[in-house]
């Protein structure tokens, strides 16, 4: 008796590479959970182990919103060139997320908009959690070079984050506080 003649199997289960596809999707979903990506509009397309680091190819897509300018209906247009977003280490490897964001075009006024996510702030290419980690290391008084190397960002990025801090001085006790 052939496996394909069992009546309780679905059409997909009868397909020769069904198990591979199912296992592959489970692994990609596991990656999303492991990295702590909470945005359900981000989907992982591919995963690459480059030896020295891991690369995760993703896309950000959701239904077209209303236009911010004229409040007309926008339509899906195309995807932006992928952004290379450094992310926290995973299993001892540097992690790079390659994110392609959906672009939208207003049908009434023609203005363009780009999909937004909580993973990165608008117009930035460094993950929010990496920015938080930089701030944590700065508070712990780690060197800027060490911070940059451990988080796979430039020292300029660390310096930019340091400049965001506001220091308050209490002259009575000669102590500094972060504001």
Buried (B, 14 or more C-beta within 10 A) or exposed (E): EEEEEEEEEEEEEEEEEBEEEEEEEEEBEEBBEEBEBEBEBBBBEEBEEEEEBBBBBBBBBBEBEEBEEBEBEBEBBEBBEBBEBBBBBBEEBBBBBBBBBBBBBBEEEEBEBBBBBEBBEEEEEBBEBBBEBBBEBBEEEBEBEEBBEBBBBEBEBBEBBEEEEEEEEEEEEEEEEEE
